[in-house]
Each structure stands twice: as C-alpha cells, then as structure tokens.
Amino acid sequence: MTDTALTTDQTVREHGVSLTDAAAQKVKNLLEQEGRDDLRLRVAVQPGGCSGLIYQLYFDERFLDGDKAVDFDGVEVIVDDMSVPYLDGAMIDFKDTISEQGFTIDNPNAAGSCACGDSFH
C-alpha cells in the first residue's frame, strides 16, 4: 500500500460531524457509568423550535438504514441520512466551566439560531 492510498483511506468519512477530545471523553465516561458498550452517539436534526430545526443528541443502540457512522477513538457517532447535509462540518464539544456545562454543537450550516441555542435555520 502506498502512502497516498493510506492517506486517502484515513480521510474518507461517512458524515462531516466532528467530536472534540473533551466530548469523546465525556461520552466514554457516561457509557462507563451506565455499564454499556453497545450504544452509539446519535446526532440528528428535526423540524421544530423557534428557528425551524432542532438538534437531537442522544445515545442509541440502533443502527438504521441510511445511518452514517464515524468512530472517534472508540466513540461511534451516527447521523441519519436526512440530517447529514444539515450537520456537515458541525463540531460537538463538551464544556465544563463555571458558566457552562454540557454538550455544544457548533454548526457552520446554521444561518441563525434562537436564544435557547437548540434551534437553528
């Protein structure tokens, strides 16, 4: 195998969502606390919210037709086929500061969002 082929294989991804190291570690910790190793982190968008679309981020044991998956150091992130274009380039992070705690989604496709931060268009 040439270096070019190896590089190409490593850069092929089924979806454009990324997971920071902090988010991957938090997901691992949550799964360990639950004693589960059969769950994936599902990211999706659905109609709703004040801006038109809302994010969904949850653990899922299912792998559905059309799901796209990328592994981040042992954490599998899945995105349904319909959500892929809305989430291309999105970065999931985990913040744990005095003013903020929880998962955040930085999505370059969001033209605008509402005050709650969960809805975008």
Secondary structure, DSSP 8 states (H G I E B T S, - for coil): --HHHHHHHHH--SS--EE-HHHHHHHHHHHHHHT-SS-EEEEEEEEETTTEEEEEEEEES---TT-EEEEETTEEEEE-TTTHHHHTT-EEEEEESSS-EEEEEE-TT-S-B-TTSSEE-
